[in-house]
Amino acid sequence: MLVFGLVQGDRWEPPDDGSEPQADDRPERRPWTWRLPWRPFAWFAAWCWLMALAPVVSRAFGGLAGFGVLMLALGLGCWRLERFCARQYWGGLREHKY
């Protein structure tokens, strides 16, 4: 195949743009502080609440309404997972800045 003829080495090197990274170009690091990650806990609490609410709604309003609440809980969990995965590697794997 033509693609294999283009590979010259087995390791990746960043393109040479002529500028070397300077010590003052690096972003300033803040000291580490621990905070409670309240957003994932809020999502998990909402998901648990909807999962607990599904049988109650099913008994009170019928199976279709309970199924709707169950699908809402599933959609909420998938949406949270999609948002988490969308933040990963948003700059690309090879766009590492020194």
HELIX and SHEET records of a PDB file:
HELIX    1   1 LEU A    2  LEU A    6  1                                   5    
HELIX    2   2 ALA A   23  ASP A   25  5                                   3    
HELIX    3   3 TRP A   38  PHE A   61  1                                  24    
HELIX    4   4 GLY A   63  ALA A   86  1                                  24    
END                                                                             
